[in-house]
Amino acid sequence: MFRVVIIGVGAIANVIARALSEIPTAKLVGASCRTESKGRQFVQKFGGQWFCSTEAMLDETGPQVAIVCTPSAAHLDAVLACASRGVHVLCEKPMEITAARVQQMIDAADRAGVALGGIFPQRFNPVNIAVRDAAAQGRFGQLAIISAAVPWWRDDAYYAPTRWQGKLALDGGGALMNQAIHTIDFLQWIAASTMPQLAVDENPVAEVFARTAKRGHDAKLIEAEDTAVVSMRFKNGALGHLLATTSMYPGHRRRYLVGGRDGSAEVIEDQLISFEFRQMRDQDEAIRQRFAKSTRHAGGSSDPMGIDFVPHQRNIEDFFEALASHRPPLLTGRESIKAVQIIEACYESARRNAPVALP
């Protein structure tokens, strides 16, 4: 049984707590939040004890694992507090708002000998796993293209002055850093699966060219972009494309298209639209049938809470299993930093109006 605390009880903490309730090896013992009414309401619903102070919670509850759900730019301080107390940490996306801050987290966890894991639940979506496995097996042939779209919508209330979303100091960016980061991680994960020669810490993206804009929200509400288009070149020569918005009313489902000369696959949210290969296998039809229908309608396309908690549950379960078996989690800090590196390069490219190579 893992004693777990949650740091920060914003919207995503409800998804995390719901996922924890389905994991028999987890017990929520505390949650920290500076707003007492919000904190007490959270623990009344999900269990555990409310604390105003994260440090006091860590000291008094003695958890094995902390899950960080604060605004993005507060992740570093939370991770440092956990590492100094020998507490393993699982951190919501993005790991932090700059790669340099993520590296501080990685270094602190290494020094303390604790595990640092990231949360990218799209890697635990079974249909995405099927596409990634096909890519890793070389079934698309020489990978040619990885294209994705996150054509989402957020209303003005989402970026209200009292909220941290869209504020550069707290969110680190807009549609790319907050919403599309899951998809960016998916793109690099797929590409990396076709490059066995990559070093563990190496980013599979070689170069990006990005354009960003504010098209759906007043600049008084949002400091960051609500619209972005990104062109990518991967280290194996494949090309990538990403559309990311919170400016397209009423919001449409996320989609991927992956392929090469020997096959292609298309996914819309959790529905497999196409899964075709030059050389078909017996199990391909079973895979098509399994994912032929969507189990959810819109995902997070217009409602940030319109997501399924089960991929989060699988992400958390992998972290617990990694701790129990003394192996690294599938999403280490070093793996989770890659999406932030790509987004930082996108922002630099948009500022310079030029391609930017990843370091």
DAVENFEN-V788951 format. One record per backbone hydrogen bond with DSSP energy under -0.5 kcal/mol. CO is the residue of the C=O (numbers start at 1). NH is the residue of the N-H. E is the energy in kcal/mol with one decimal. If there is no record, write none. Layout:
co;nh;e
CO;NH;E
CO;NH;E
This chain:
co;nh;e
1;3;-0.5
2;4;-0.6
2;27;-2.6
3;64;-2.0
3;65;-2.0
4;29;-3.0
4;30;-0.9
5;67;-2.5
6;8;-0.7
6;32;-2.1
7;69;-3.2
10;13;-0.8
10;14;-0.7
11;14;-1.2
11;15;-0.8
12;16;-2.1
13;17;-2.8
14;18;-2.0
15;19;-2.2
16;20;-2.6
17;21;-1.8
19;22;-1.4
20;23;-1.7
22;24;-0.7
23;26;-1.8
25;2;-3.9
27;4;-3.0
27;29;-0.6
29;49;-1.0
30;6;-2.0
31;51;-2.2
32;8;-1.9
34;36;-0.7
35;39;-2.6
36;40;-3.1
37;41;-1.9
38;42;-1.8
39;43;-2.2
40;44;-2.0
41;45;-1.4
42;46;-2.5
43;47;-2.5
49;31;-2.2
51;33;-2.3
53;57;-1.9
54;58;-2.6
55;59;-2.3
56;60;-2.5
57;61;-2.4
58;62;-1.1
64;88;-2.0
65;5;-1.9
66;68;-0.5
66;90;-2.6
67;7;-2.7
67;69;-0.6
68;92;-2.1
71;74;-2.4
72;75;-1.6
74;78;-1.5
75;79;-2.6
76;80;-2.6
77;81;-2.1
78;82;-1.9
79;83;-3.0
80;84;-2.1
82;85;-1.3
82;87;-2.5
83;86;-1.5
88;66;-2.5
89;117;-2.8
90;68;-2.4
91;119;-1.3
98;102;-1.9
99;103;-2.5
100;104;-1.5
101;105;-1.6
102;106;-2.5
103;107;-2.7
104;108;-2.2
105;109;-2.4
106;110;-2.4
107;111;-2.5
108;112;-1.9
109;113;-1.2
109;114;-2.1
115;89;-2.8
116;333;-1.1
117;91;-2.9
118;120;-0.6
120;123;-2.1
121;124;-1.9
122;125;-1.0
124;126;-0.6
125;128;-0.9
125;129;-1.9
126;130;-2.0
127;131;-1.6
128;132;-2.6
129;133;-2.7
130;134;-1.7
131;135;-2.1
132;136;-2.7
133;137;-1.8
134;139;-2.4
135;138;-1.6
138;141;-1.4
140;262;-1.9
140;263;-0.7
141;143;-0.6
142;261;-0.6
144;239;-2.4
145;259;-2.0
146;241;-2.0
147;257;-2.6
148;243;-1.7
149;255;-2.1
150;152;-1.8
150;245;-2.5
151;252;-2.7
152;248;-2.2
155;158;-1.2
155;159;-0.6
156;159;-1.1
157;160;-1.4
160;163;-2.4
164;167;-1.9
166;168;-0.6
166;223;-1.8
166;224;-1.0
167;170;-1.1
167;171;-3.7
167;172;-0.8
168;172;-1.0
170;73;-1.9
174;178;-2.9
174;179;-0.8
175;180;-3.2
179;182;-0.7
180;184;-2.5
181;185;-2.4
182;186;-1.8
183;187;-2.5
184;188;-2.2
185;189;-2.2
186;190;-2.5
187;191;-2.3
188;192;-2.6
189;193;-1.4
190;194;-0.6
191;194;-1.5
192;195;-1.8
195;198;-2.0
199;202;-1.4
204;235;-2.8
206;358;-1.9
207;233;-2.5
208;356;-2.8
209;231;-2.8
211;229;-2.3
213;215;-0.6
213;226;-1.9
213;227;-1.6
218;221;-2.0
218;222;-1.8
225;175;-2.0
226;246;-2.6
226;247;-0.5
227;213;-2.3
228;244;-2.6
229;211;-2.3
230;242;-2.3
231;209;-2.3
232;240;-2.4
233;206;-2.5
233;207;-1.8
234;237;-2.0
238;234;-2.9
239;146;-1.9
240;232;-2.8
241;148;-2.3
242;230;-2.7
243;150;-3.0
244;228;-2.1
245;152;-1.2
246;154;-1.7
247;249;-0.8
248;251;-1.2
254;269;-2.4
255;149;-2.2
256;267;-2.1
257;147;-3.1
258;265;-2.8
259;144;-2.3
259;145;-2.1
260;263;-1.1
262;278;-3.1
263;260;-2.7
264;276;-2.2
265;258;-2.7
266;273;-2.1
266;274;-1.5
267;256;-2.8
267;269;-0.5
268;270;-0.7
268;271;-2.4
271;268;-2.6
271;273;-0.9
274;266;-2.2
276;264;-2.4
278;280;-0.7
281;284;-1.5
281;285;-0.5
282;285;-0.5
283;287;-2.0
284;288;-2.4
285;289;-2.5
286;290;-2.2
287;291;-1.7
289;292;-1.1
291;272;-3.0
298;301;-2.0
301;153;-3.1
302;304;-0.5
303;306;-2.4
309;313;-2.2
310;314;-2.4
311;315;-2.1
312;316;-2.6
313;317;-2.7
314;318;-2.1
315;319;-1.5
316;320;-2.3
317;321;-2.8
318;322;-2.4
319;323;-2.1
320;324;-2.5
321;325;-2.0
322;326;-0.6
322;327;-2.3
323;326;-0.7
330;332;-0.7
331;118;-2.5
332;336;-2.3
333;337;-1.5
335;338;-0.9
336;340;-0.6
337;341;-2.3
338;342;-2.1
339;343;-2.2
340;344;-2.6
341;345;-1.9
342;346;-2.0
343;347;-2.5
344;348;-2.1
345;349;-2.5
346;350;-2.6
347;351;-2.0
348;352;-2.3
349;353;-2.0
349;354;-1.4
356;208;-2.3
